[in-house]
Amino acid sequence: MPDPSVPPTPPVPLAALLAREDLALRQIAGPSDPATVIHWAHTSEMADPYPYLLGGELLLTAGVHVPEAAGSGAYFDDYVARIVAAGGAALGFGVAPVHDTVPRALVEACDAYELPLIEVPPRTTFSGVARAVWQLMAQARLAELRRVTEAQQSLAAAASRPDPVPSVLRQLAQRVSGRAVLYGPEGTEIASAGRPPEAAVNSALAHLTQVVTSRSSATATDTVADTHLAAYALGAGQGFVLGVASPQGVPGDHTIASVAAVLLSLLTGEHQSGSGAARSSALVRLLLGAPPEEVAVLLGAERWVVVHARPDAHAPDAVAASALGAALGSPLVDLAQDVVRVLVPADREAPPQPGWTLGVSAPASPHEWPAADTQAARALARARATRSGLVRHSARPGLSALVPHDEAEAHARALLAPIADTPALTDTLRTWLSLHGSWDRTAVALAVHRNTVRQRVARCASLLDTDLDDPDVRMELWFALRQ
């Protein structure tokens, strides 16, 4: 059987649940391994719970499904085997009202299949057990957040010391209880911290850094000899790679290592190189009035795409914005109130980024950057409305190519004149039409209530004196709104 895919929740040691005096749980079969963890509690009275398990559960049952003759047959063997095959972490059996004691055949089956069997006393409800699991998870989550926060602070402090790179590596190795290595563009080890791992692990980590540079990937991971390995490319085209080896590989370690990678990108980054000087020169020339197309050569590309991005779980911050820019291969990052904008060379494809929603413009030359910025904003709104990780602006020729630009603009101004002075109405109508008249998706894209969308669209129909249910009308309005 393949390894089960456990839920993305902080694991809870089974021993911690058994230690809760208010539950009075007792393990009566299976191995007593302190490393046994559970990811949640699930109640089921199905004779075959396999299809309903994700893996890592404490399965709770009162034995309603057990037939009267189960003790003399293979019923419990089959039942426990299916739980183990599904990746269940433990089985909790409630005593009373169906069974006065835990069936002996079930105890023997759990011993045979090495599945921890927990006796749940009559006074303890299954909901109470589930609540205790979630309480322990919340405590684990809080502890992990505190650990990550403290690590971020210590890494930032290390980056401000006179020897910032070795200091950051030492802090990182300490925080993940492992080893941190900085590799140069040629794959040579520049600096390291932490206890050296076994030769096989060290060799595998060096190979993983080569995978990152050869494939132009932002990160790569592997597991060798129970050691979690990770490699992080530092910045865009720098050639430096951060390698991390940790014995546990818990989710918080990845967050801590990512922060260290961003700091090391800044410390070893392009702002210390010729390309960084070129960007500074380009900025100065723009401020002094040079046209964008003149300074674009200094930035290293003639055509660009604009990327608008929003993180899925929280408001963007400077560290997250820098990390996104590094992942997209561009240091040209702008952090606004709720959106990160990145200017990316058109020859570098902007791939989807885990934890982010992205809108990408069509390739544009410097004098087209304002239009590309609008395209990216609309693509991001559509991506959020359709719950897609990434939406690209389509640059295919449309009807506008068949009509002279001046005539198309004049027609659009005349048609949209009744609502032209109210941006909220034009934006709502444009978004509503782009999402095929979906009230809910338009509300998500505009971050307003769906009733507000209905009111605005109704107002547009009234002011324009037209029937928005008519597909011909919608087509004409869409054509006008795109001018």
ABEGO torsion letter per residue (X at the ends): XBBBBBBBBBBBBAAAAAABAAAGBBBABEBBBAABBBABBBBBABABAAAABAEGBBBBBAGAABBAAAAABAAAAAAAAAAAAAGBABBBBBBOAABABBBAAAAAAAAAAGBBBBBBBAABBAAAAAAAAAAAAAAAAAAAAAAAAAAAAAAAAAAABABAAAAAAAAAAAAAGBBBBBBBAAGBBABBBEBBBBAAAAAAAAAAAAAAAAAGBABBBBBBGGBBBBBBBBEBGAGBBBBBBBAAGBAAAAAAAAAAAAAAAAAABAAABAAAAAAAAAAAAAAAGBBAAAAAAAAGBABBBBBBBBBAABBBBAAAAAAAAAAAGBABBBBBAABBBBBBBAABBBBBBBGBBBBBBBBBBAAAAAAAAAAAAAAAAAAAAAGBABBBBBABBBAAAABBAAAAAAAAAAAAAAAAABAAAAAAAAAAAAAGGBAAAAAAAAGBBAAAAAAAAAAAAAAAGBBAABAAAAAAAAAAAAX
